[in-house]
Amino acid sequence: MKTFIGLSLHILFFISYAVQAQDTTFIQMSDTLRQTGNSEKNDPEYYNWRGANPDEASSSAFKSKQNYLKKPVFRLAINGGLGYRIGKTPEGNSELKGFINDSRLGGRFGIDLHFFLQRKLALGIEYYFFNPKNSGTVNNVYIKDNTKIQYVGPSFAARIPTSFRRNAFIFSCSIGYGSFKEVTEEKNNKATLTGACLASTISFGYDFALSDRLALGFKMSILVGNIHNFTYKDSSGGTTKYTLDVEEGENISSVNLSVGLRIVR
């Protein structure tokens, strides 16, 4: 009998302790949020949802944390900035080399659209337009050069949030279509050189949240591509197609820095 009573007291004590214990393994609210008991409290994703009282649950801070844990639907990024061509300077006299080197810097515009498969992983598409141009005298001849480099391709992106708002590091990589068009005007002659190739990009950036759906973003990216099949069109309209060795092709690679707005929903 004493053994039974002792065992019963132990069971009652265990039940009362279990009822008082906090379960952080799975907590379901209106937005079906999940937390694990092993989460570190310095992790932005850690938050004691069960401990939130009604007043706290209606606060803007709580809603920001709630919004942080939701999976975004898409991210639209619009960028503008500068690019710099990093291809090797071809052989030539000092004036020609100087002209080519002065033609490396240009304005850049880009737009990215990604749809999220998970809260931190997304698939989408990227587009870049890069327009370096220059004018000057080479061998006593005035030359105007206008180059347009474009890229479009499917993209994979990773988003690493750093706060309960929309602040996040953004990484992306893409393989797609790169095109090149160079228009050169010399005296009364105008020539156009065009080509295309398989190209790739990789980028790294950071989004500073302005609100839950709008952010200011900074981005550094690298475009890599080499064109060796060209079409040359002279001022009379005649065209010539030719192929160069890979080592002698037109390197459209560039390093780009840009800033712009991001819409995350």
C-alpha positions as CSV (number, residue, x, y, z in Angstrom):
1,M,0.0,0.0,0.0
2,K,2.8,2.4,0.9
3,T,4.5,1.6,-2.4
4,F,1.2,2.4,-4.3
5,I,0.7,5.7,-2.5
6,G,4.3,6.7,-3.2
7,L,4.0,5.8,-6.9
8,S,0.8,7.8,-7.1
9,L,2.4,10.9,-5.6
10,H,5.3,10.6,-8.1
11,I,2.8,10.4,-11.0
12,L,0.8,13.5,-9.7
13,F,4.0,15.4,-9.3
14,F,5.2,14.6,-12.8
15,I,1.8,15.5,-14.3
16,S,1.7,18.9,-12.5
17,Y,5.2,19.6,-13.7
18,A,4.4,18.7,-17.3
19,V,1.3,20.9,-17.3
20,Q,3.3,23.9,-16.2
21,A,6.2,23.3,-18.6
22,Q,6.3,25.5,-21.7
23,D,6.1,23.7,-25.0
24,T,8.1,25.5,-27.7
25,T,8.4,22.6,-30.1
26,F,5.3,23.6,-32.1
27,I,3.1,26.6,-31.6
28,Q,0.2,27.3,-33.9
29,M,-1.2,30.8,-34.3
30,S,-3.3,32.4,-37.0
31,D,-0.3,32.4,-39.4
32,T,0.8,28.9,-38.4
33,L,4.2,29.9,-37.1
34,R,6.7,27.3,-36.0
35,Q,9.5,27.6,-33.5
36,T,11.8,25.0,-32.0
37,G,12.9,24.8,-28.4
38,N,16.6,24.7,-29.5
39,S,16.5,28.1,-31.2
40,E,19.1,30.5,-30.0
41,K,17.7,33.7,-28.5
42,N,20.2,35.8,-30.4
43,D,18.8,34.4,-33.7
44,P,16.3,36.9,-35.3
45,E,13.9,34.0,-35.9
46,Y,13.7,33.2,-32.2
47,Y,10.6,34.6,-30.4
48,N,8.5,33.3,-27.6
49,W,5.1,33.4,-29.2
50,R,3.2,31.7,-26.3
51,G,4.5,34.3,-23.9
52,A,3.0,37.2,-26.0
53,N,0.0,38.8,-24.3
54,P,-2.9,40.3,-26.3
55,D,-1.5,43.8,-26.0
56,E,1.9,42.7,-27.3
57,A,0.3,40.6,-30.1
58,S,-1.3,43.7,-31.4
59,S,1.8,45.8,-31.3
60,S,3.8,46.8,-34.4
61,A,6.9,45.0,-33.1
62,F,5.0,41.8,-32.8
63,K,3.5,42.2,-36.2
64,S,6.9,42.9,-37.7
65,K,8.2,39.6,-36.2
66,Q,5.1,37.8,-37.5
67,N,5.7,39.3,-40.9
68,Y,9.4,38.4,-40.9
69,L,8.6,34.7,-40.5
70,K,6.2,34.7,-43.5
71,K,7.4,33.4,-46.8
72,P,7.6,36.3,-49.3
73,V,5.8,35.8,-52.6
74,F,8.2,37.7,-54.8
75,R,11.0,40.3,-54.9
76,L,11.3,42.9,-57.6
77,A,14.6,44.8,-57.8
78,I,15.2,47.9,-60.0
79,N,18.8,48.9,-60.1
80,G,20.9,51.8,-61.6
81,G,24.6,52.4,-61.4
82,L,27.9,52.1,-63.1
83,G,29.8,49.2,-64.8
84,Y,33.4,48.8,-65.7
85,R,34.6,46.4,-68.4
86,I,37.5,44.2,-67.3
87,G,38.6,42.5,-70.6
88,K,42.2,42.6,-71.7
89,T,43.2,45.6,-73.8
90,P,44.1,44.5,-77.4
91,E,47.4,45.3,-79.0
92,G,47.8,48.7,-80.6
93,N,49.5,52.0,-80.4
94,S,49.3,54.1,-77.2
95,E,46.5,56.4,-78.5
96,L,44.3,53.4,-79.4
97,K,45.0,51.7,-76.1
98,G,44.2,54.9,-74.3
99,F,40.9,55.3,-76.2
100,I,39.9,51.7,-75.4
101,N,40.7,52.0,-71.7
102,D,38.7,55.2,-71.6
103,S,35.7,53.3,-73.0
104,R,35.4,50.9,-70.2
105,L,33.2,52.9,-67.8
106,G,29.5,53.3,-68.5
107,G,26.0,53.5,-67.0
108,R,24.1,50.4,-66.1
109,F,20.5,49.5,-65.6
110,G,19.0,46.3,-64.3
111,I,15.9,44.6,-63.2
112,D,15.4,41.3,-61.3
113,L,12.2,39.4,-60.5
114,H,12.3,36.4,-58.2
115,F,9.5,34.2,-56.9
116,F,10.2,32.4,-53.6
117,L,10.1,28.6,-53.4
118,Q,10.9,28.9,-49.7
119,R,11.3,31.8,-47.4
120,K,15.0,32.1,-48.3
121,L,15.3,30.5,-51.8
122,A,13.9,31.9,-55.0
123,L,13.9,31.4,-58.8
124,G,13.5,34.2,-61.3
125,I,14.9,36.2,-64.2
126,E,17.6,38.9,-64.4
127,Y,18.1,41.6,-67.1
128,Y,21.1,44.0,-67.4
129,F,21.8,46.9,-69.8
130,F,25.3,48.3,-69.8
131,N,26.2,51.3,-72.0
132,P,29.9,52.4,-72.0
133,K,30.7,55.1,-74.6
134,N,33.6,57.4,-75.5
135,S,34.8,59.9,-78.1
136,G,38.2,61.3,-78.9
137,T,41.0,61.5,-81.4
138,V,43.1,58.5,-82.4
139,N,45.8,59.0,-85.0
140,N,44.5,62.4,-85.9
141,V,41.0,61.0,-86.6
142,Y,38.0,61.9,-84.4
143,I,36.1,58.7,-83.3
144,K,32.8,58.2,-81.5
145,D,32.2,54.8,-79.9
146,N,28.9,53.7,-78.4
147,T,28.8,50.1,-77.0
148,K,25.6,48.4,-75.7
149,I,25.9,45.2,-73.7
150,Q,22.8,43.4,-72.6
151,Y,22.1,40.2,-70.6
152,V,19.0,38.2,-69.8
153,G,18.7,34.8,-68.1
154,P,17.1,32.7,-65.5
155,S,18.4,33.2,-62.0
156,F,18.6,31.5,-58.6
157,A,18.7,33.7,-55.5
158,A,19.2,33.1,-51.8
159,R,17.9,35.6,-49.2
160,I,19.4,35.7,-45.7
161,P,17.3,38.0,-43.4
162,T,19.1,39.8,-40.7
163,S,16.3,41.5,-38.7
164,F,12.6,41.2,-38.0
165,R,12.0,43.7,-40.8
166,R,12.9,43.1,-44.4
167,N,16.7,43.7,-44.1
168,A,18.5,40.9,-45.8
169,F,21.6,39.8,-47.7
170,I,20.9,38.7,-51.3
171,F,23.0,36.3,-53.3
172,S,22.2,35.4,-56.9
173,C,23.7,33.5,-59.9
174,S,22.5,33.2,-63.4
175,I,23.4,31.8,-66.8
176,G,21.8,33.2,-69.9
177,Y,22.1,35.2,-73.1
178,G,24.7,38.1,-73.5
179,S,24.6,40.4,-76.5
180,F,27.0,43.0,-77.8
181,K,26.5,46.0,-80.2
182,E,29.2,48.5,-80.9
183,V,28.6,51.5,-83.2
184,T,31.7,53.4,-84.3
185,E,31.6,56.7,-86.2
186,E,34.8,57.9,-87.9
187,K,34.6,60.9,-90.2
188,N,31.7,60.1,-92.6
189,N,31.8,56.4,-91.9
190,K,29.6,54.5,-89.5
191,A,30.2,50.8,-88.7
192,T,28.3,48.4,-86.5
193,L,29.6,45.3,-84.9
194,T,27.2,42.8,-83.3
195,G,27.5,39.4,-81.6
196,A,26.1,37.2,-78.8
197,C,27.3,34.5,-76.5
198,L,26.4,32.4,-73.5
199,A,27.1,34.5,-70.4
200,S,26.8,34.3,-66.7
201,T,26.4,36.6,-63.7
202,I,27.0,36.4,-60.0
203,S,25.9,39.1,-57.5
204,F,25.9,40.0,-53.9
205,G,23.9,42.7,-52.2
206,Y,22.0,44.0,-49.2
207,D,18.5,45.3,-48.8
208,F,17.7,48.0,-46.2
209,A,14.0,47.9,-45.3
210,L,12.1,51.1,-45.6
211,S,8.9,49.4,-44.8
212,D,7.6,45.8,-44.7
213,R,7.2,45.8,-48.5
214,L,9.8,48.4,-49.7
215,A,13.6,48.4,-49.4
216,L,16.6,50.3,-50.6
217,G,19.2,47.9,-52.0
218,F,22.9,48.0,-52.9
219,K,24.3,45.4,-55.3
220,M,27.7,44.4,-56.7
221,S,27.7,42.0,-59.6
222,I,30.0,40.4,-62.2
223,L,29.1,39.6,-65.7
224,V,31.2,37.1,-67.6
225,G,31.1,36.5,-71.3
226,N,33.3,36.2,-74.5
227,I,32.0,36.7,-78.0
228,H,33.8,35.3,-81.0
229,N,31.1,35.2,-83.7
230,F,30.4,38.6,-85.2
231,T,28.5,40.4,-87.8
232,Y,30.1,43.6,-89.2
233,K,27.9,46.2,-91.0
234,D,29.6,49.1,-92.8
235,S,28.1,52.5,-93.7
236,S,26.9,51.3,-97.1
237,G,24.8,48.6,-95.5
238,G,27.0,45.7,-96.5
239,T,27.4,42.9,-93.9
240,T,30.2,40.5,-93.2
241,K,30.2,37.6,-90.8
242,Y,33.4,36.2,-89.3
243,T,34.7,34.2,-86.4
244,L,37.6,34.9,-84.1
245,D,39.6,32.6,-81.8
246,V,38.4,32.6,-78.2
247,E,41.6,34.4,-77.1
248,E,40.9,37.1,-79.7
249,G,37.2,37.5,-79.1
250,E,35.3,40.4,-77.6
251,N,35.3,40.1,-73.8
252,I,32.1,41.6,-72.5
253,S,32.9,40.9,-68.8
254,S,32.3,43.7,-66.4
255,V,32.1,44.6,-62.7
256,N,29.0,46.5,-61.7
257,L,27.9,48.6,-58.7
258,S,24.3,49.7,-58.4
259,V,21.6,51.0,-56.0
260,G,17.9,50.8,-56.3
261,L,14.5,50.0,-54.9
262,R,13.2,46.6,-54.0
263,I,9.6,45.5,-53.6
264,V,9.2,42.4,-51.5
265,R,5.7,41.1,-51.0
